[in-house]
Amino acid sequence: MTNADDFSGRVADAPSDNWVYRVLPRPAWPYAQLARWDRPIGWQLLMWPCFWSAALAANAAKGEGAFSLGLLLFHLVLFFLGSVAMRGAGCTYNDLVDHDIDMEVARTRSRPLPSGRVSRFEAKVFIGVQALIGLLVLIQFNAFTILLGILSLTVVAIYPFAKRFTDWPQFFLGLAFSWGALMGWAGVFGSLSSAALWLYLAAIAWTIGYDTIYAHQDKEDDELIGVRSTARLFGDNTKPWLIGLYGLTLIFLLLAFAAAGVGFLAYLGLLAAALMFGWQVLILDIDNADQCLRLFKSNNRVGAILFAGLVLSLAL
């Protein structure tokens, strides 16, 4: 019996009651799985730095008397569409690169490529379709932002290979997943400033932190097949490292907020995020895979709270 049969066309590491299986026809399931539509946490975590950046730029523009609600809403729609499309393309590309590795890891054997439900050629075509959608989104922005978006592809291309040559693949993920922290600001001002750069550094530290928690799910398999990660590097010292990474996240966010001149409510959102980070570190059990996944996913709420604080600061 194949892995595909074992899970009736589903995958082992995603909810089996997801909307994908209720709404989409069965032939579309493998493509939805390649794009991770059945696991929205990925595009959500990719989207939040974009949303933070757009809201941060809106706060700064308001201080200069140049705020446009219509522009902000338009950019948020674009960032949502772009996050879903480019996260899907990135995951499909990652699965192509990791095809052999995924066949050796219990959690990933049932994915479309190792289970044989999608060919490598079909996956490549699917990447092209998703990348085209991402391009259509990107060209809605100004020329500087378009160039910035194109430059991000270099980091995106390197990331899937990072686990083979460094103990810090999460750093390369941070470089790629945090790029939206630059894009939102550039979309408004057509340039970058210290506020956007501090925000980018904050998002990188945040990404390394939450993806280290995520990587603890696979550390035994990773050790067996020689895949490297910060989870394996930090080991039993993960909590002190997380305190440092989340601490840097908060410091860089504070500097970004100050540089952009945000209001008081944004700082309340920052305080709430600090409490949530503390809770993650306090209860983390690196040997409990289910809890690691839950704590990883809880960072979606962190992203939402920070964005809500920036929006409320803008409104009031």
Protein Blocks (a to p, Z undefined) as FASTA:
>chain_A
ZZklmnnopafkbcfkbfklmmpcfklmmmmmmnommmmklmmmmmmmmmmmmmmmmmmm
mmnopacfklmmmmmmmmmmmmmmmmmmmmmmmmmmmmmmmmmpmklmmpmklnopacfk
lmmmmmmmmmmmmmmmmmmpcfklmmmmmmmmmmmmmmmmmmmmccklmmmmmmmmmmmm
mmmmmmmnopacfklmmmmmmmmmmmmmmmmmmmmmmmmmmmmnopacfklmnmmmlmmm
mmmmmmmmmmmmmmmmmmnopafklmmmmmmmmmmmmmmmmmocfklmklmmmmmmmmmm
mmmmmmmmmmmmmmZZ
